[in-house]
Amino acid sequence: MERARVAHIIAIAAVISAIGLATQTAWAKDAPAKAAPARSYVVRTGDGGWFQLARAHGTTMQHLLAANHATASTPVKTGQHIRLPADARADHARAATTHPTQAKR
């Protein structure tokens, strides 16, 4: 009797393992082949706040805040490394963060 019980437990474990492997394989097919590397940006003097940084990188303030686990009241400091969300542009347009009153004369 004990032998049959052990065989039954092993059979159940094999089925559970097979289901887990099949599920993991299915998820792997849906995942991108290579995950995009996390991009970051170092805040420079004159960059402004979250809104200006988001605008300069072609994303929304909400996406930028979410990527940095921040709120609109979280300060942005020169030299700070911020994470850019997946929808952000790779290039940083410095002119986009320049205030209109600071335009070149």
ZAMI-753180 format. One record per residue: x negated, y negated, z of N, C-alpha, C in turn. Coordinates in Angstrom, 2 decimals. Each point is the difference from the previous one (the first is absolute). Example, Ala and Ser with C-alpha at 12.3 -4.5 7.8 and 13.67 -1.06 7.14 Angstrom:
// ZAMI-753180
REC     nc1     nc2     nc3    cac1    cac2    cac3     cc1     cc2     cc3
REC  -13.19    5.69    7.80    0.89   -1.19    0.00   -0.90   -1.20    0.00
REC    0.35   -1.05   -0.72   -0.82   -1.19    0.06    0.77   -1.09    0.73
This chain:
// ZAMI-753180
REC     nc1     nc2     nc3    cac1    cac2    cac3     cc1     cc2     cc3
REC   -0.82    1.20    0.00    0.82   -1.20    0.00   -0.86   -1.26    0.00
REC   -1.03    0.02    0.83   -0.90   -1.17    0.10   -0.70   -0.26   -1.34
REC   -0.36    1.08   -0.67   -0.69   -0.13   -1.29    0.92   -0.67   -1.03
REC    1.24    0.34   -0.02    0.97   -0.59   -0.93    0.19   -1.49    0.31
REC    0.02   -0.33    1.27    0.15   -1.41    0.41   -1.19   -0.84   -0.46
REC   -1.20    0.52    0.15   -1.21   -0.70   -0.43    0.01   -0.19   -1.51
REC    0.39    1.05   -0.73    0.07   -0.09   -1.46    1.03   -1.04   -0.43
REC    1.10   -0.06    0.72    1.05   -0.99   -0.30   -0.52   -1.42    0.24
REC   -0.70   -0.22    1.09   -0.56   -1.33    0.31   -1.04   -0.41   -1.05
REC   -0.82    0.94   -0.42   -1.01   -0.30   -1.03    0.68   -0.34   -1.32
REC    1.07    0.70   -0.34    0.73   -0.28   -1.24    0.62   -1.40    0.05
REC    0.58   -0.35    1.14    0.59   -1.34    0.15   -1.09   -1.07   -0.11
REC   -1.14    0.21    0.62   -1.11   -0.96   -0.06   -0.48   -0.17   -1.44
REC   -0.04    1.09   -0.76   -0.44   -0.07   -1.40    0.99   -0.82   -0.83
REC    1.28    0.18    0.24    1.02   -0.75   -0.75   -0.11   -1.49    0.34
REC   -0.12   -0.31    1.28   -0.13   -1.41    0.42   -1.24   -0.63   -0.62
REC   -1.10    0.74   -0.01   -1.24   -0.50   -0.59    0.17   -0.25   -1.50
REC    0.67    0.91   -0.69    0.23   -0.15   -1.44    0.88   -1.22   -0.29
REC    1.02   -0.21    0.82    0.87   -1.16   -0.18   -0.80   -1.28    0.20
REC   -0.83   -0.03    1.02   -0.84   -1.18    0.26   -0.95   -0.29   -1.14
REC   -0.61    1.04   -0.55   -0.92   -0.16   -1.12    0.72   -0.50   -1.24
REC    1.18    0.54   -0.26    0.78   -0.42   -1.17    0.43   -1.46    0.14
REC    0.40   -0.38    1.20    0.41   -1.39    0.24   -1.18   -0.93   -0.16
REC   -1.14    0.37    0.53   -1.19   -0.83   -0.10   -0.42   -0.15   -1.46
REC    0.07    1.06   -0.78   -0.34   -0.05   -1.42    0.95   -0.92   -0.75
REC    1.29    0.07    0.32    0.99   -0.86   -0.66   -0.28   -1.46    0.31
REC   -0.34   -0.31    1.24   -0.33   -1.39    0.37   -1.26   -0.47   -0.71
REC   -0.96    0.88   -0.16   -1.25   -0.37   -0.65    0.23   -0.37   -1.46
REC    0.97    0.66   -0.65    0.30   -0.32   -1.39    0.60   -1.39   -0.13
REC    0.78   -0.42    1.00    0.63   -1.32   -0.03   -0.98   -1.11    0.35
REC   -1.05    0.32    0.73   -0.97   -1.02    0.42   -0.87   -0.40   -1.18
REC   -0.46   -1.27   -0.04   -0.90   -0.40   -1.07   -1.32    0.76    0.10
REC   -0.65    0.17   -1.14   -1.24    0.75   -0.02   -1.06   -0.63    0.91
REC   -0.10   -1.31   -0.06   -0.94   -0.71    0.85    0.74   -1.15    0.66
REC   -0.09   -0.08    1.29    0.63   -1.13    0.69   -0.83   -1.24   -0.26
REC    0.66   -1.11   -0.20   -0.71   -1.25   -0.23   -0.76   -0.39    1.26
REC   -1.26   -0.40   -0.14   -0.75   -0.39    1.18    0.60   -1.26    0.61
REC   -0.07   -0.06    1.31    0.53   -1.19    0.69   -0.87   -1.19   -0.39
REC    0.67   -1.09   -0.38   -0.73   -1.19   -0.36    0.12   -1.01    1.12
REC   -1.04   -0.81    0.14    0.04   -1.02    1.03   -0.55   -1.30   -0.56
REC    0.17   -1.03    0.77   -0.45   -1.33   -0.40   -0.50   -0.70    1.26
REC   -1.09   -0.74   -0.14   -0.52   -0.79    1.11    0.50   -1.43   -0.17
REC    0.70   -0.49    1.01    0.59   -1.34   -0.05   -1.12   -1.05   -0.03
REC    0.14   -0.94   -0.93   -0.98   -1.08   -0.15    0.59   -1.32    0.50
REC   -0.87   -0.95    0.25    0.43   -1.32    0.43    0.92   -0.59   -1.07
REC    1.14   -0.53    0.42    0.93   -0.63   -0.92    1.01    0.94   -0.62
REC   -0.04    1.29    0.35    0.95    0.95   -0.59    1.43   -0.24    0.45
REC    0.20   -0.56    1.14    1.36   -0.23    0.48    0.51    1.16    0.81
REC    1.31    0.07    0.16    0.63    1.03    0.82    0.43    1.20   -0.82
REC    0.85    0.81    0.62    0.47    1.23   -0.63    0.70   -0.26   -1.33
REC    0.85   -1.02   -0.05    0.74   -0.27   -1.23   -0.95   -0.34   -1.14
REC   -0.98   -0.87    0.26   -0.94   -0.40   -1.05   -0.86    1.19   -0.44
REC   -0.42    0.83    0.93   -0.79    1.17   -0.35    0.82    0.98   -0.85
REC    1.24    0.21    0.38    0.87    0.90   -0.77    0.19   -0.53   -1.41
REC    0.25   -1.28   -0.10    0.21   -0.63   -1.32   -1.26    0.12   -0.86
REC   -1.16   -0.22    0.61   -1.26    0.06   -0.74   -0.31    1.41   -0.50
REC    0.50    1.01    0.71   -0.26    1.38   -0.39    1.17    0.64   -0.73
REC    1.00   -0.79   -0.35    1.11    0.50   -0.81    0.89    1.00    0.72
REC    0.21   -0.19    1.28    0.88    0.87    0.76    0.92   -0.86    0.85
REC    0.82    0.63    0.78    0.90   -0.76    0.88   -0.60   -0.08    1.40
REC    0.43   -1.00    0.72   -0.47   -0.16    1.37    0.42    1.21    0.84
REC    1.19    0.52   -0.23    0.49    1.15    0.75   -0.90    1.22   -0.22
REC   -0.41    0.24   -1.24   -0.89    1.13   -0.29   -1.36   -0.19    0.66
REC   -0.53   -1.22   -0.07   -1.30   -0.28    0.59    0.06    0.15    1.52
REC    1.06   -0.50    0.61    0.15    0.13    1.46    0.13    1.47    0.40
REC    0.78    0.76   -0.75    0.18    1.42    0.30   -1.33    0.76   -0.12
REC   -0.79   -0.31   -1.01   -1.28    0.68   -0.19   -0.97   -0.29    1.14
REC    0.19   -1.13    0.66   -0.91   -0.40    1.09    0.63    0.13    1.37
REC    1.19    0.60    0.08    0.70    0.16    1.28    0.04   -1.33    0.74
REC    0.40   -1.04   -0.72    0.01   -1.35    0.55    1.39   -0.60   -0.12
REC    0.17   -1.15    0.64    1.23   -0.78   -0.13   -0.38   -1.35   -0.59
REC    1.00   -0.77   -0.37   -0.27   -1.31   -0.58   -0.72   -0.92    0.98
REC    0.13    0.26    1.29   -0.66   -0.85    0.99   -1.41    0.48    0.35
REC   -0.43    1.13   -0.57   -1.36    0.49    0.24   -0.98   -0.93   -0.72
REC   -0.99   -0.55    0.72   -0.94   -0.92   -0.66   -0.91    0.71   -0.99
REC   -0.39   -0.74   -1.03   -0.97    0.47   -0.99   -1.25   -0.83    0.20
REC   -1.14    0.66    0.19   -1.24   -0.72    0.30   -1.04    0.22   -1.09
REC   -0.82   -0.99   -0.24   -1.10    0.11   -0.95   -0.90    1.15    0.43
REC   -0.38    0.85   -0.96   -0.85    1.15    0.27    0.77    1.26    0.34
REC    1.30   -0.12    0.19    0.84    1.15    0.34    0.17    0.90   -1.22
REC   -0.09    1.30    0.22    0.25    0.99   -1.06    1.48    0.34    0.04
REC    0.69   -0.21   -1.12    1.41    0.37   -0.08    0.17    1.09   -1.05
REC    0.98    0.86    0.23    0.30    1.06   -0.97    0.96   -0.54   -1.04
REC   -0.24    0.36   -1.25    0.90   -0.41   -1.08    0.94    1.15   -0.31
REC    1.29   -0.28   -0.18    0.94    1.07   -0.33   -0.24    0.53   -1.41
REC    0.58    1.13   -0.30   -0.22    0.66   -1.30    0.42   -0.87   -1.18
REC    0.99   -0.88    0.18    0.47   -0.81   -1.12   -0.81   -1.29   -0.20
REC   -1.02   -0.22    0.81   -0.79   -1.23   -0.11   -0.95    0.07   -1.19
REC   -0.28   -1.15   -0.59   -0.98   -0.08   -1.09   -1.40    0.14    0.60
REC   -0.90    0.56   -0.79   -1.37    0.19    0.46   -0.77   -1.31    0.04
REC    0.29   -0.89   -0.94   -0.74   -1.26   -0.05    0.63   -1.01    0.96
REC   -0.82   -0.89    0.49    0.50   -1.03    0.92   -0.13   -1.34   -0.69
REC    1.14   -0.63   -0.26    0.00   -1.30   -0.67   -0.15   -1.08    1.05
REC   -1.19   -0.53    0.13   -0.29   -1.02    1.01    0.90   -1.22   -0.19
REC    0.27   -0.36   -1.24    0.80   -1.19   -0.28    1.42    0.14    0.53
REC    0.49    1.22    0.08    1.37    0.20    0.47    0.17   -0.35    1.47
REC   -1.10   -0.02    0.75    0.09   -0.32    1.42   -0.31   -1.46    0.28
REC   -0.39   -0.74   -1.01   -0.33   -1.42    0.18    1.29   -0.80    0.13
REC    0.06   -0.80    1.01    1.19   -0.83    0.23    0.06   -1.06   -1.09
REC    1.20   -0.37   -0.48    0.12   -0.98   -1.08   -0.65   -1.35    0.33
REC   -0.05   -0.36    1.26   -0.64   -1.29    0.35   -1.51    0.08   -0.05
REC   -0.55    1.23   -0.12   -1.43    0.16   -0.08   -0.47    0.20   -1.44
REC    0.84   -0.30   -0.96   -0.33    0.20   -1.41   -1.22   -0.81   -0.38
REC   -0.74    0.52   -0.98   -1.21   -0.69   -0.46    0.37   -1.31   -0.65
REC   -0.80   -1.00    0.22    0.26   -1.31   -0.59   -0.89   -0.30   -1.14
